[in-house]
Amino acid sequence: MSLDKLIENCIKQDVQAQGQLYKQYASKLFSLCLKYSKNYAEAEDNLHDAFLTIFNKIEQYNNKGSFEGWLKRIAINTSLQRYREDVGVYDIVNEGNIEDVSVDINDDNMSIDFLLKIIQELPDRYRLVFNLYVLDGYSHVEISELIQISTGTSKSNLARARLILKEKIETYNARSNSQSL
């Protein structure tokens, strides 16, 4: 079934079309939800809520831009909405500016699983800003609007995330080098 026909049938609330759309995009959207969630269970909840929104608002997709991009924006916004609702739990604070830190990840011995693990271990506020800025290409202005913080706080959170990642990578490299001796 073509994408246009699938969308058309989803607008008509066709359960089979909705199931096909879910099967086609769930894994991509889940990995996106996981980037913006505290844990696996929260990512599952965010994916579920994202698909409810998708099915309820699919008639609003106007064929401008890619359909997958539209789905991804809904998944990100759903995850960030949960974040905004729990903002007290996440304890976002306006932090002073700190020096921007670059993270060198040119080590062939470092697995992608390790990198994903240390990103997921970042404090929630740093992980969200890092993912939005580095992995999804949002600007600090866009991030500040999405998670309702100042642009200065966004920049500071990114710098702190990079600093934590740099320290973890240096520790990893030191261990790797000492084991290879």
N, C-alpha and C positions, 0 to 999 in steps of 0.2 A: 504494500500500500504506500502511495506517495505521501510525503510529509504534508502537503496541502490537504489531502484527503483525510489523513490522520487527525490533523488539527480540526478540520471541518466536523469529523465524527465526534471528537472530544467536545466541541462546542455543543453538540446535540446530546451530550452526556452519555454517549455510547460506552458502556462499561468495558467492552472488549478493546475498543480504541484506547481508552484510558490505561488499560492493562498493558497494551503494546507500547504506549508512550513511556510508561513506567519502566518496563523492561529495557527499552532502548536507552534511557537516560539516567536510570537510578544509580548505576555505579559511578558515573562521572560526577553527578551531583552529590553523592554521598562523600566522595573524597574531598569535594569542596566544603561540604558541611563539616567534615572532620577537622579541616584546617581551622575552622572558626568556632569549634566547640571545645569544651573542657575535657570531654571524654567521648568514648564510643557511644555510650547510651544517649548522651545529649545530641550527638550527631544524628543518630537514628531518629530521635524526636524531631530535630530540625528538618531532616529529609521528609518525614511524614507531613509536617506542617507546610513545607515548601510545596509538596505535591497537592495538598488541599488548596493552597493558594493558586497554584497553576491551573488546576481543574476549575476553580471558581472564577478565574479571571482570564481564561484562555481566549475568550472572544475579544479581549483588549489587545492581543498581539496583532499588530497592523502590517506585518511583512516588511517592516523597516528594520534593517539589521538582521543578524542571524537569529534564528529561533533558539539555537543552543545558547547564544549569548543572553537572550531574554530569560531563558530558564536559569542560567547561572546567576544573573542579577537577582532573581527571586530567591534562589537558595542562599546567596550571600546576605541579602536583606533580611531573610527569615532568621538566619543565625545571628545577625547583628541585632535584630529586634529582641531576641531572647537576652542577648548581652545587655542591651539598654535597660530592659526590665529588671535585670539582676545587678545593675551597676553598683549598688551598695555592697553587694557581695564581692564584686571584683575590686572595689576600692580604688577607683581611678582618682589620682591626685594630680594637680598641676605641678609638675616638677620643673626645676630650673634647667636651663639649657646646659647640656654637657657636650663635650667635644665629640663630633661624629667619628665613628670607628669603622674601619673597613675590615671585612672578614675575608681572609684568603682561604679558599676551599679548593686548591689545586692539587690535592693529594689523591693520587690514584688508588691508594690503599683504603681510603675512607668510603664506606658504603653509603648509598643513598638512604638505606634504612637507618643508619646511625644519624645522618643529617636530619631526617624527618623526626626521629626520636628526640633529638636535642631541641629542635624547633617546638615540638609538642610539649616539651618540659618547661618551656619559657613561662613565666608568670602570664596569666591570661591577658592582661592589658598590653604587655610587650608582644606576645604572640599575635594578637589581632593586628596591631599596627605593622609588625614585621610582615605578616602574610599579605595584608592589603597593599603595602608599599612595594615590597620586594617581589613577591610572587604574583600579584595581580595588577600591579602597575598603577595603583591609585595615587593621586597627589596628596600632600599633607592637608591641603584645603578640603579635598573630598573626604579624607579620613576624618577630619575634625567634624564635618557635617554628619557623616555616617554614625560615628560613635559618640558624638556630642562632647568633644573635648576641644581645647584650643589647638591651633596649628603648632604652637610652641611645645605643647604637651605631646603632640604627635611626634614631632621631631626628637624630643627628649626620649620618649618611649622607644623609638626606633634605635637611637644611639645606645640606649641601655640594653636593648635586645641584642644588638650587634656585639656589645661588650661581653655579655654573658656567653654568646655563641663563640666568640673568639677565645675566651677562657676555656670553654669546654673542648674546643678543637685543639688548643695548645696542650691541654692535659692529655687528650687522646693521642696526639702526636708524640708527646714525651713518653707515654707508656709504650706506644708502638716501637719507638726508637730503642728504649731500654730492653724490650723483649727481643729485638732483633740482634742485640749485641751478643 
